[in-house]
Amino acid sequence: MSATSPLIFRPSIAQRTLSVLLCAGSWLVGVRGLFLLVNNLPRLMAAQRQAAAAGEPILLIWVWIVASVTLCVVAGLLLLFSALGLILIEGTQILVDEVGITVEHAGLPRPLAVRLGAGHLPWKHVLGLEKGNVFFILRGGLPKGEPSNLLTEHYAKSTLKFLLVDQLERLILIILERSSNLTFL
């Protein structure tokens, strides 16, 4: 591997297709649920008014209405997370060369991409590798005996994250091979 030709790791076509299908399916189910709520909400409100007019207890009807709206809000948040996951899987690119490792999240605004783990780490500043709940995480830091300056402090605070890539085992082996200061927690 030379410095002029970095290795590029991306999710495979099968992984990307599966994420598109999962996102599209969740959006179809979410839109159907919202349609059913909007369709049945007037009927629930009419039943609540009839029960109130007849002097019957209306607490159970209000519980159903509040539960339905709450579930739709939660489903909407899950839909946003599924869209974010799709964007992360579609736009993730990991570049590995002689200098270091770079994670790019295309399709996201730069501040959000950096917050979600985009950036660059030289090999000597890769100090930790772990599998988080959702992401694979590369933690940057200052190696022992490294003088501190503005650039090395930036690398010390850097954390790279990615969801999945094709040939993940090969990428992990390259990280283990190249990172001389890597430690495991």
HELIX and SHEET records of a PDB file:
HELIX    1   1 ILE A   13  ALA A   54  1                                  42    
HELIX    2   2 LEU A   59  GLY A   91  1                                  33    
HELIX    3   3 ARG A  110  ARG A  115  1                                   6    
HELIX    4   4 TRP A  123  HIS A  125  5                                   3    
HELIX    5   5 LEU A  150  LYS A  157  1                                   8    
HELIX    6   6 LEU A  168  ARG A  178  1                                  11    
SHEET    1   A 4 LEU A   7  PHE A   9  0                                        
SHEET    2   A 4 THR A  92  VAL A  96 -1                                        
SHEET    3   A 4 GLY A 100  HIS A 105 -1                                        
SHEET    4   A 4 GLY A 119  PRO A 122 -1                                        
SHEET    1   B 3 VAL A 126  LYS A 131  0                                        
SHEET    2   B 3 PHE A 136  GLY A 140 -1                                        
SHEET    3   B 3 THR A 159  PHE A 162 -1                                        
END                                                                             
